[in-house]
Amino acid sequence: MKGVLFNIVQEVVEDLYGSDTWDDLLDDADVEGAYTALGDYASSELAAIVAAASVRTGLDPEAVLRLIGRLALPRLLRRLPSGVEHADEPLAFVRSVNDIIHPEVLKLYPAARPPVFDCESTPDGLVVHYRSSRNLPDLAHGLLEAVDDQFEQSVVVQRLADDCDANAVFLVRVDVS
Ligand code: HEM
């Protein structure tokens, strides 16, 4: 897992609870924690940090990852190269994660292994099939929920029953009510 993701988790934790708490989490998780953006680290380190945060907050690990995703998106967007076009509509933005954003990420971080989001337009909204060897559907859930904060239209994300090929399936729709 790319160090940039750990840098963002650190920023989120420090903004919410301060830098001492980040150090405490690293101690609890028994990880070194000197993450550089381009470095590669075991996903198990993220799982250990999330488990430590879960113990301290009383939130379950799934909720911790979802909250991190929710707060991570603006920080990730700031790390995209300035020339990358932002979609002007929420569902187009979600499609762009697979078609534009993560391919751009691969130019910045050639060894990255971003997940796949297969998107399918349906009358109910955009059905998004998330596939990843890292299996972080709760992180994906929170990131998708954070799309709401990027646009004036309100975005609703629902987790659908998982299909056998995907790690998770989401329905993302714009709430017109
Ligand atoms: C709604 C928008 C986005 C979603 C839903 C999303 C989803 C995810 C998820 C779930 C992962 C974890 C790895 C996995 O599941 O296999 C990931 C990895 C990553 N994403 Fe995104 N992402 C989004 C936007 C962005 C943006 C704007 C950036 C810009 C820098 C970015 C950069 C990365 C990087 C660097 C990784 C690490 C890949 C690796 O460690 O190999 N993502 N993304």
Boltz pocket constraint, residues with backbone or C-beta under 6 A from the ligand:
constraints:
  - pocket:
      binder: B
      contacts: [[A, 1], [A, 2], [A, 3], [A, 4], [A, 5], [A, 73], [A, 76], [A, 77], [A, 79], [A, 80], [A, 94], [A, 97], [A, 101], [A, 102], [A, 105], [A, 109], [A, 111], [A, 112], [A, 113], [A, 114], [A, 115], [A, 131], [A, 132], [A, 133], [A, 134], [A, 135], [A, 136], [A, 137], [A, 139], [A, 140], [A, 143], [A, 144], [A, 147]]
      max_distance: 6.0
